[in-house]
Amino acid sequence: MEISVELTLTPLQDDFEPPIIQFIQRLRASGLTVLENPLSTQVFGAYDVVMEVLQKEMKTALEAMDSGLLYMKIVKSNRSDYEPHF
């Protein structure tokens, strides 16, 4: 089963950029399809593979912050090739 996951990592601390950058860099290095925009990061692939990577990388990201939020949305399909029709 293919999935698309949208992630928004929000460190609640003054020095908020390093945990976000490190999180995205680790996701890019995972071999999964990763797309970023200014508000979120999307990860695409097989459910078991994506969730195995996310389980590890979300824990690492949360441990790197004093306090923070991580929002996650999951869609059951690979939407990596989505193009708007307007």
Secondary structure in CASP SS format (residue, H / E / C, confidence):
PFRMAT SS
TARGET T0000
AUTHOR 0000-0000-0000
METHOD secondary structure of the structure
MODEL  1
M C 1.00
E E 1.00
I E 1.00
S E 1.00
V E 1.00
E E 1.00
L E 1.00
T E 1.00
L E 1.00
T E 1.00
P E 1.00
L C 1.00
Q C 1.00
D C 1.00
D C 1.00
F C 1.00
E H 1.00
P H 1.00
P H 1.00
I H 1.00
I H 1.00
Q H 1.00
F H 1.00
I H 1.00
Q H 1.00
R H 1.00
L H 1.00
R H 1.00
A H 1.00
S C 1.00
G C 1.00
L C 1.00
T E 1.00
V E 1.00
L E 1.00
E E 1.00
N C 1.00
P C 1.00
L C 1.00
S C 1.00
T E 1.00
Q E 1.00
V E 1.00
F E 1.00
G E 1.00
A E 1.00
Y H 1.00
D H 1.00
V H 1.00
V H 1.00
M H 1.00
E H 1.00
V H 1.00
L H 1.00
Q H 1.00
K H 1.00
E H 1.00
M H 1.00
K H 1.00
T H 1.00
A H 1.00
L H 1.00
E H 1.00
A C 1.00
M C 1.00
D C 1.00
S C 1.00
G E 1.00
L E 1.00
L E 1.00
Y E 1.00
M E 1.00
K E 1.00
I E 1.00
V E 1.00
K C 1.00
S C 1.00
N C 1.00
R C 1.00
S C 1.00
D C 1.00
Y C 1.00
E C 1.00
P C 1.00
H C 1.00
F C 1.00
END
